[in-house]
Amino acid sequence: MAIFRRKTRVTDDPRPAIARFWAWWTEHRDDVLAAFEEKRSDDLIELLRPPVAAIDPSLNWEVSPSAAKRFMLVVSSGGKAELRGLAERWMLAAPDDPEVEFAPVRRADPALFDSVVMKVDDYDIELRELVAGTRVDPQRSRLDVVIHHPLFPLLDKEHRLSVAFHGLDAALGEDEAERWIGEVEVAADPPLDAIPVSMLGTVVDQLRPSDDVWALLRGSGRKGPIVALVRRPLDRVERPLADTHVALVLDYPPGSDGMPPDDSLLDDAEQLVQQVIAELGGEGPQVVHVGRVTGEGKIVVHLYVDGLEVDPAPVGAVLQQWTHGTAAVQSRPDPGWKAVAPLLR
């Protein structure tokens, strides 16, 4: 029997607010660009802060030169996972402007290491002096880093981290930094075998696999073993529009250890999952298959979809084909992918 649990719709559709921003931009574009070129930072803030905040007060923004066009306007999540999709939707709605490039993240810009000096507590922090010790975590496909600057002994931890993340964004870009950087530590003393932070892109390139693989993870639940099959590499920033978690919960008659009695049941589950994905429109930017968790008489399949474009209600009809027990689909907004965070660590 298949049960559909009504979807909790995203209550605040951001598209009207985004449309109002672009209507405002059409009227004030020239004023913004003039304020930037003339270095009138107060006027720039007065112009851009209200319309960006009207989309969401936590969004970050900046105007800068562009390598592709004359200017670049970035409106980004500022590292807030729950806002990454919003910034992406803002960019996708942008007009075609011959002079202005629009971006939802800060992009890598190695030239910043030669030109940027951050003012922190009256100290001049040159980005080019940032170095990092690195450690690759192959299981998570992450690069853990310890970052040092000669002036870090004079700064508190909060300011050290601010400088460190500024350097990571310059070296890798916001999305790549979130995708590949694991633990970030800041140190008053230089780590052993340190390399310039500007070279981290070369290290990250060595982590990129040529194809997706499926990792098998094992653990223990309250009633027996738990086995997870999870796609690697996979990260939320790769699918910013997939902001709604869809869980397929498939019951089965468990063996003595709570696991399926034979592999044929898992084969049936996989065939069903592929039919569900096809019903949702197929894998892509709007539909993502993260993996499944099996144990204690249940298979829980984790999917993410674009909550504004994909309705999972028809999935209930597909789940009626599950003959091993009850089947249900549950969905809720989860732009930060919190529901699967333990599987992605």
For each residue, the residues with C-beta under 8 A, 3 or more apart:
1: 320 326 327
2: 316 317 318 319 320 322 326 327 328 329
3: 316 319 326 327 328 329
4: 313 315 316 328 329
5: 328 329 330 331
6:
7: 244 311 312 313 331 332
8: 331 332 333
9: 307 333
10: 13 243 244 307 308 333
11:
12:
13: 10 16 308
14: 17 18 55 56 86 89 90
15: 18 19 89 93 308
16: 13 19 20
17: 14 20 21 54 55 56
18: 14 15 21 22 55 89 90 93
19: 15 16 22 23 93
20: 16 17 23 24 51 54
21: 17 18 24 25 51 52 54 55 90
22: 18 19 25 26 93 94 95
23: 19 20 26 27
24: 20 21 27 28 51
25: 21 22 28 29 32 51 95
26: 22 23 29 95
27: 23 24
28: 24 25 31 32 47
29: 25 26 32 33 97 100
30: 33 34
31: 28 34 35 47
32: 25 28 29 35 36 44 47 48 63 73
33: 29 30 36 37 63 71 99 100
34: 30 31 37 38 40
35: 31 32 38 40 41 43 44 47
36: 32 33 39 40 44 63 71
37: 33 34
38: 34 35
39: 36
40: 34 35 36 43 44
41: 35 44 45
42: 45 46
43: 35 40 46 47
44: 32 35 36 40 41 47 48 63
45: 41 42 48 49
46: 42 43 49 50
47: 28 31 32 35 43 44
48: 32 44 45 51 52 61 63
49: 45 46 52 53 61
50: 46 53 54
51: 20 21 24 25 48 54 55
52: 21 48 49 55 59 61 75
53: 49 50 56 57 59
54: 17 20 21 50 51
55: 14 17 18 21 51 52 59 75 86 90
56: 14 17 53 59 83 86
57: 53
58: 77 78 80 83
59: 52 53 55 56 75 76 77 78 83 86 87 90
60: 74 75 76 77 78
61: 48 49 52 73 74 75 76
62: 73 74 106
63: 32 33 36 44 48 71 72 73 74
64: 71 72 74
65: 70 71 72
66: 69 70 71 72 100 101
67:
68: 72 101
69: 66 72 97 98 99 100 101
70: 65 66 99 100
71: 33 36 63 64 65 66 99 100 101
72: 63 64 65 66 68 69 100 101 102 103
73: 32 61 62 63 100 101 102 103
74: 60 61 62 63 64 102 103 104 105 106
75: 52 55 59 60 61 87 90 91 102 104
76: 59 60 61 87 103 104 105 106 174
77: 58 59 60 80 81 82 83 84 86 87 104 105 174
78: 58 59 60 83
79: 165 174 178
80: 58 77 83 84
81: 77 84 178 236 335 336 337
82: 77 335 336
83: 56 58 59 77 78 80 86 87 335
84: 77 80 81 87 88 104 105 236 237 240 335
85: 88 89 240 241 242 243 335
86: 14 55 56 59 77 83 89 90 335
87: 59 75 76 77 83 84 90 91 104 105 240
88: 84 85 91 92 104 240 241
89: 14 15 18 85 86 92 93 241 308
90: 14 18 21 55 59 75 86 87 93 94 102 104
91: 75 87 88 94 102 103 104
92: 88 89
93: 15 18 19 22 89 90
94: 22 90 91 97 102
95: 22 25 26
96:
97: 29 69 94 100 101 102
98: 69
99: 33 69 70 71
100: 29 33 66 69 70 71 72 73 97
101: 66 68 69 71 72 73 97
102: 72 73 74 75 90 91 94 97
103: 72 73 74 76 91 106 107
104: 74 75 76 77 84 87 88 90 91 240
105: 74 76 77 84 87 173 174 175
106: 62 74 76 103 109 169 173 174
107: 103 173 174
108: 169 170 171 172 173 176 201
109: 106 112 170
110: 113 170 171 198 201
111: 114 115
112: 109 115 116 127 170
113: 110 116 127 128 130 167 170 171 196 197 198
114: 111 128
115: 111 112
116: 112 113 126 127 166 170
117: 124 125 126 127
118: 124 125 127 163 166
119: 122 123 124 125
120: 123 125 155 159 162 163
121: 154 155 159
122: 119
123: 119 120 151 154 155
124: 117 118 119
125: 117 118 119 120 129 149 151 163
126: 116 117 129
127: 112 113 116 117 118 130 163 166 167 170 197 198
128: 113 114 196 198
129: 125 126 149 150 151
130: 113 127 147 148 149 163 164 167 196 197 198
131: 147 148 149 190 191 194 195 196 197
132: 145 146 147 148 191 194 195 196 197 200
133: 145 146 148 187 191 192 193 194
134: 143 144 145 146 195 200 203
135: 143 144 145
136: 142 143 144 203 207
137: 140 141 142 143 144 182
138: 141
139: 215
140: 137 182 344 345
141: 137 138 180 207 209 232 233
142: 136 137 180 181 182 183 207
143: 134 135 136 137 180 181 182 200 203 204 207
144: 134 135 136 137 181 182 183 184 185
145: 132 133 134 135 168 181 182 183 184 185 200
146: 132 133 134 185 186 187 191
147: 130 131 132 160 164 167 168 184 185 186 187 197
148: 130 131 132 133 152 186 187 188 189 190 191 194
149: 125 129 130 131 152 160 163
150: 129
151: 123 125 129 154 155
152: 148 149 155 160 163 186 187 188
153: 188
154: 121 123 151
155: 120 121 123 151 152 159 160 163
156: 159 160
157: 160 161 186
158: 161 162
159: 120 121 155 156 162 163
160: 147 149 152 155 156 157 163 164 186
161: 157 158 164 165 184 186
162: 120 158 159 165 166
163: 118 120 125 127 130 149 152 155 159 160 166 167 186
164: 130 147 160 161 167 168 184 186
165: 79 161 162 168 169 177 184
166: 116 118 127 162 163 169 170
167: 113 127 130 147 163 164 170 171 197 198
168: 145 147 164 165 171 172 177 181 184 197 200
169: 106 108 165 166 172 173 174 177
170: 108 109 110 112 113 116 127 166 167 197 198
171: 108 110 113 167 168 177 197 198 199 200 201
172: 108 168 169 176 177 180 181 200 201 204
173: 105 106 107 108 169 176 177
174: 76 77 79 105 106 107 169 177 178
175: 105 178 179 237
176: 108 172 173 179 180 201 204
177: 165 168 169 171 172 173 174 180 181
178: 79 81 174 175 181 235 237
179: 175 176 233 235 237 238
180: 141 142 143 172 176 177 204 207
181: 142 143 144 145 168 172 177 178 184
182: 137 140 142 143 144 145
183: 142 144 145
184: 144 145 147 161 164 165 168 181
185: 144 145 146 147
186: 146 147 148 152 157 160 161 163 164
187: 133 146 147 148 152 190 191
188: 148 152 153
189: 148
190: 131 148 187 194
191: 131 132 133 146 148 187 194
192: 133
193: 133
194: 131 132 133 148 190 191
195: 131 132 134 199 200 203
196: 113 128 130 131 132 199
197: 113 127 130 131 132 147 167 168 170 171 200
198: 110 113 127 128 130 167 170 171 201
199: 171 195 196 202 203
200: 132 134 143 145 168 171 172 195 197 203 204
201: 108 110 171 172 176 198 204 205
202: 199 205 206
203: 134 136 143 195 199 200 206 207
204: 143 172 176 180 200 201 207 208
205: 201 202 208
206: 202 203
207: 136 141 142 143 180 203 204
208: 204 205 233
209: 141 212 213 232 233
210:
211:
212: 209 231 232 233 234
213: 209 231 232
214: 229 230 231 232 291
215: 139 229 230 231 232
216: 227 228 229
217: 227 228 229 230 343
218: 225 226 227 228
219: 225 226 227 228
220: 224 225 226
221: 224 225 226 258 295 296
222: 296
223: 258 295 296
224: 220 221 257 258 259 295 296
225: 218 219 220 221 257 258 259 295
226: 218 219 220 221 293 294 295 296
227: 216 217 218 219 259 293 294 295
228: 216 217 218 219 291 292 293 294 343
229: 214 215 216 217 291 292 294
230: 214 215 217 234 290 291 343 344
231: 212 213 214 215 234 289 290 291
232: 141 209 212 213 214 215
233: 141 179 208 209 212
234: 212 230 231 238 288 290 344
235: 178 179 238 344
236: 81 84 239 240 242 336 337 344
237: 84 175 178 179 240
238: 179 234 235
239: 236 242 285 288 304
240: 84 85 87 88 104 236 237 243
241: 85 88 89 285 286 306 309
242: 85 236 239 285 286 287 288 304 305 306
243: 10 85 240 304 306 307 308 333 334 335
244: 7 10 304 305 306 307 310 312 331 332 333 334
245: 302 303 304 331 332 333 334 337 339 340
246: 280 302 303 304 305 312 315 329 330 331
247: 300 301 302 303 329 330 331 339
248: 272 273 276 299 300 301 303 315 319 327 328 329
249: 298 299 300 327 328 329 330
250: 269 272 298 299 300 301 319 322 324 325 327
251: 297 298 324 325 326 327
252: 260 265 297 298 299 324 325
253: 261 297 324 325
254: 257 258 259 260 261 296 297
255: 258 259 260 261
256:
257: 224 225 254
258: 221 223 224 225 254 255 295 296 297
259: 224 225 227 254 255 294 295
260: 252 254 255 263 265 266 294 299
261: 253 254 255 265
262: 265
263: 260 266 267
264: 267 268
265: 252 260 261 262 268 269 324
266: 260 263 269 270 294 299
267: 263 264 270 271
268: 264 265 271 272 322 323 324
269: 250 265 266 272 273 292 299 301 322
270: 266 267 273 274
271: 267 268 274 275
272: 248 250 268 269 275 276 318 319 321 322
273: 248 269 270 276 277 289 292 301
274: 270 271 277 278
275: 271 272 278 279 318 321
276: 248 272 273 279 280 301 303 315 318 319
277: 273 274 280 282 283 287 289 303
278: 274 275 281 282
279: 275 276 314 315 318
280: 246 276 277 287 303 305 310 312 315
281: 278 284 286 287 310
282: 277 278 287
283: 277 287 288 289
284: 281 287
285: 239 241 242 306
286: 241 242 281 305 306 309 310
287: 242 277 280 281 282 283 284 303 304 305 306 310
288: 234 239 242 283 303 304 305
289: 231 273 277 283 301 302 303
290: 230 231 234 302 303 304 340 343 344
291: 214 228 229 230 231 301 302 340 343
292: 228 229 269 273 299 300 301 302
293: 226 227 228 299 300 302 343
294: 226 227 228 229 259 260 266 298 299 300
295: 221 223 224 225 226 227 258 259 298
296: 221 222 223 224 226 254 258
297: 251 252 253 254 258 325
298: 249 250 251 252 294 295
299: 248 249 250 252 260 266 269 292 293 294
300: 247 248 249 250 292 293 294
301: 247 248 250 269 273 276 289 291 292
302: 245 246 247 289 290 291 292 293 339 340 343
303: 245 246 247 248 276 277 280 287 288 289 290
304: 239 242 243 244 245 246 287 288 290 334 337
305: 242 244 246 280 286 287 288 309 310 312 331
306: 241 242 243 244 285 286 287 309 310
307: 9 10 243 244 310 333
308: 10 13 15 89 243
309: 241 286 305 306
310: 244 280 281 286 287 305 306 307
311: 7 314
312: 7 244 246 280 305 315 329 331
313: 4 7 316
314: 279 311 317 318
315: 4 246 248 276 279 280 312 318 319 329
316: 2 3 4 313 319 320 329
317: 2 314 320
318: 2 272 275 276 279 314 315 321
319: 2 3 248 250 272 276 315 316 322 327 328 329
320: 1 2 316 317 327
321: 272 275 318
322: 2 250 268 269 272 319 325 326 327
323: 268
324: 250 251 252 253 265 268
325: 250 251 252 253 297 322
326: 1 2 3 251 322
327: 1 2 3 248 249 250 251 319 320 322
328: 2 3 4 5 248 249 319
329: 2 3 4 5 246 247 248 249 312 315 316 319
330: 5 246 247 249
331: 5 7 8 244 245 246 247 305 312
332: 7 8 244 245
333: 8 9 10 243 244 245 307
334: 243 244 245 304 337 338 339
335: 81 82 83 84 85 86 243
336: 81 82 236
337: 81 236 245 304 334 340 341 344
338: 334 341
339: 245 247 302 334
340: 245 290 291 302 337 343 344
341: 337 338 344 345
342: 345
343: 217 228 230 290 291 293 302 340
344: 140 230 234 235 236 290 337 340 341
345: 140 341 342
